Amino acid sequence: MRSSPLSKTEVKKLVAVCRKHGIELIPQVNLLGHQSADSHVKTLLEVYPEFDETPHVKMPEKYEWPNADGLYCKSYCPLHPDVHKVVFDMVD
């Protein structure tokens, strides 16, 4: 798994190859769930911790499943009044 995003140059190369071969490129965006991996919160909840659906559950130093909290991974709260503006802008 790659730990850093593609550079602008890499994205342009990828788009060019897809266009050349008639491939529709659909970016993957982890929505709702999947806002953490292992013991680390991902960028959306790092930048907007107020969107965390389970702020009372702290990420363990060593993640194991199943765990005492019953948490598979962090998710953002779809009821937060500001979350959709941010998430929809990301998707667009």
Secondary structure, 3 states (H helix, E strand, C coil): CCCCCCCHHHHHHHHHHHHHCCCCCCCCCCCCCCCEECCEECHHHHHCHHHECCCCCCCCCCCCCCCCCCCCCCCECCCCCCHHHHHHHHHC
